[in-house]
Protein backbone atom coordinates (compact mmCIF):
# COMPACT_ATOMS: atom_id res chain seq x y z
CA UNK A 1 0.00 0.00 0.00
CA UNK A 2 1.34 3.47 -0.90
CA UNK A 3 2.19 5.94 1.84
CA UNK A 4 0.31 9.21 2.12
CA UNK A 5 2.23 12.47 1.99
CA UNK A 6 1.39 16.09 2.74
CA UNK A 7 2.79 18.91 0.59
CA UNK A 8 3.53 22.25 2.23
CA UNK A 9 4.41 25.40 0.32
CA UNK A 10 5.33 28.85 1.58
CA UNK A 11 6.77 32.02 0.17
CA UNK A 12 8.53 35.13 1.30
CA UNK A 13 9.03 38.53 -0.28
CA UNK A 14 6.70 40.75 -2.22
CA UNK A 15 5.66 41.37 -5.78
CA UNK A 16 5.62 45.08 -5.07
CA UNK A 17 8.60 47.26 -4.38
CA UNK A 18 11.52 44.84 -4.83
CA UNK A 19 9.89 42.26 -7.13
CA UNK A 20 11.55 39.44 -5.18
CA UNK A 21 9.62 36.38 -4.11
CA UNK A 22 11.06 33.10 -2.89
CA UNK A 23 8.76 30.09 -2.81
CA UNK A 24 9.61 26.69 -1.43
CA UNK A 25 7.86 23.50 -0.52
CA UNK A 26 8.37 20.04 0.87
CA UNK A 27 6.72 16.65 1.05
CA UNK A 28 6.36 14.85 4.35
CA UNK A 29 4.86 11.50 5.27
CA UNK A 30 1.67 11.85 7.30
CA UNK A 31 3.15 9.67 10.09
CA UNK A 32 6.22 11.94 10.25
CA UNK A 33 4.03 15.04 10.31
CA UNK A 34 2.07 13.69 13.27
CA UNK A 35 5.33 12.98 15.10
CA UNK A 36 6.68 16.48 14.29
CA UNK A 37 3.45 18.05 15.47
CA UNK A 38 3.56 16.20 18.80
CA UNK A 39 7.20 17.22 19.34
CA UNK A 40 6.46 20.86 18.50
CA UNK A 41 3.53 20.87 20.93
CA UNK A 42 5.86 19.59 23.68
CA UNK A 43 8.45 22.26 22.82
CA UNK A 44 5.83 25.00 22.91
CA UNK A 45 4.51 23.70 26.25
CA UNK A 46 8.04 23.65 27.68
CA UNK A 47 8.47 27.34 26.77
CA UNK A 48 4.85 28.24 27.60
CA UNK A 49 4.09 29.42 24.08
CA UNK A 50 0.54 28.08 24.01
CA UNK A 51 -0.99 27.95 20.54
CA UNK A 52 1.27 30.72 19.22
CA UNK A 53 2.73 29.93 15.79
CA UNK A 54 6.52 30.14 15.90
CA UNK A 55 7.75 31.82 12.72
CA UNK A 56 11.35 31.85 11.54
CA UNK A 57 11.10 35.55 10.80
CA UNK A 58 9.94 36.17 14.39
CA UNK A 59 12.82 34.15 15.87
CA UNK A 60 15.46 35.81 13.69
CA UNK A 61 14.06 39.30 14.33
CA UNK A 62 13.96 38.74 18.09
CA UNK A 63 17.49 37.28 18.15
CA UNK A 64 18.86 40.16 16.07
CA UNK A 65 17.23 42.79 18.32
CA UNK A 66 18.26 41.03 21.56
CA UNK A 67 21.85 40.73 20.28
CA UNK A 68 21.93 44.51 19.81
CA UNK A 69 20.26 45.25 23.15
CA UNK A 70 19.41 42.44 25.61
CA UNK A 71 16.95 44.72 27.46
CA UNK A 72 15.08 45.85 24.34
CA UNK A 73 11.31 46.24 24.58
CA UNK A 74 9.37 44.93 21.59
CA UNK A 75 6.41 46.85 20.24
CA UNK A 76 3.09 45.09 20.88
CA UNK A 77 2.33 45.68 17.20
CA UNK A 78 5.22 43.44 16.09
CA UNK A 79 4.51 39.81 15.26
CA UNK A 80 7.44 38.70 17.45
CA UNK A 81 6.19 40.49 20.59
CA UNK A 82 5.42 37.10 22.18
CA UNK A 83 9.20 36.38 22.24
CA UNK A 84 10.16 39.47 24.26
CA UNK A 85 10.37 37.58 27.57
CA UNK A 86 13.12 35.27 26.30
CA UNK A 87 16.83 35.97 26.45
CA UNK A 88 18.87 35.70 23.27
CA UNK A 89 20.30 32.42 24.63
CA UNK A 90 16.81 31.00 25.11
CA UNK A 91 15.78 32.10 21.61
CA UNK A 92 18.82 30.36 20.14
CA UNK A 93 18.04 27.30 22.27
CA UNK A 94 14.49 27.18 20.88
CA UNK A 95 15.86 27.45 17.34
CA UNK A 96 18.36 24.63 17.88
CA UNK A 97 15.67 22.43 19.44
CA UNK A 98 13.42 22.96 16.41
CA UNK A 99 16.21 21.81 14.09
CA UNK A 100 16.90 18.80 16.32
CA UNK A 101 13.23 17.80 16.27
CA UNK A 102 13.22 17.96 12.47
CA UNK A 103 16.49 16.03 12.25
CA UNK A 104 15.29 13.31 14.64
CA UNK A 105 11.95 12.82 12.90
CA UNK A 106 12.71 13.21 9.20
CA UNK A 107 16.49 13.66 9.02
CA UNK A 108 18.36 15.98 6.71
CA UNK A 109 19.23 14.95 3.18
C-alpha positions in Angstrom: 0.0 0.0 0.0 1.3 3.5 -0.9 2.2 5.9 1.8 0.3 9.2 2.1 2.2 12.5 2.0 1.4 16.1 2.7 2.8 18.9 0.6 3.5 22.3 2.2 4.4 25.4 0.3 5.3 28.8 1.6 6.8 32.0 0.2 8.5 35.1 1.3 9.0 38.5 -0.3 6.7 40.7 -2.2 5.7 41.4 -5.8 5.6 45.1 -5.1 8.6 47.3 -4.4 11.5 44.8 -4.8 9.9 42.3 -7.1 11.5 39.4 -5.2 9.6 36.4 -4.1 11.1 33.1 -2.9 8.8 30.1 -2.8 9.6 26.7 -1.4 7.9 23.5 -0.5 8.4 20.0 0.9 6.7 16.7 1.1 6.4 14.9 4.4 4.9 11.5 5.3 1.7 11.9 7.3 3.1 9.7 10.1 6.2 11.9 10.3 4.0 15.0 10.3 2.1 13.7 13.3 5.3 13.0 15.1 6.7 16.5 14.3 3.5 18.0 15.5 3.6 16.2 18.8 7.2 17.2 19.3 6.5 20.9 18.5 3.5 20.9 20.9 5.9 19.6 23.7 8.5 22.3 22.8 5.8 25.0 22.9 4.5 23.7 26.2 8.0 23.6 27.7 8.5 27.3 26.8 4.9 28.2 27.6 4.1 29.4 24.1 0.5 28.1 24.0 -1.0 28.0 20.5 1.3 30.7 19.2 2.7 29.9 15.8 6.5 30.1 15.9 7.8 31.8 12.7 11.3 31.9 11.5 11.1 35.6 10.8 9.9 36.2 14.4 12.8 34.2 15.9 15.5 35.8 13.7 14.1 39.3 14.3 14.0 38.7 18.1 17.5 37.3 18.2 18.9 40.2 16.1 17.2 42.8 18.3 18.3 41.0 21.6 21.8 40.7 20.3 21.9 44.5 19.8 20.3 45.3 23.2 19.4 42.4 25.6 16.9 44.7 27.5 15.1 45.8 24.3 11.3 46.2 24.6 9.4 44.9 21.6 6.4 46.8 20.2 3.1 45.1 20.9 2.3 45.7 17.2 5.2 43.4 16.1 4.5 39.8 15.3 7.4 38.7 17.4 6.2 40.5 20.6 5.4 37.1 22.2 9.2 36.4 22.2 10.2 39.5 24.3 10.4 37.6 27.6 13.1 35.3 26.3 16.8 36.0 26.4 18.9 35.7 23.3 20.3 32.4 24.6 16.8 31.0 25.1 15.8 32.1 21.6 18.8 30.4 20.1 18.0 27.3 22.3 14.5 27.2 20.9 15.9 27.5 17.3 18.4 24.6 17.9 15.7 22.4 19.4 13.4 23.0 16.4 16.2 21.8 14.1 16.9 18.8 16.3 13.2 17.8 16.3 13.2 18.0 12.5 16.5 16.0 12.2 15.3 13.3 14.6 12.0 12.8 12.9 12.7 13.2 9.2 16.5 13.7 9.0 18.4 16.0 6.7 19.2 14.9 3.2 
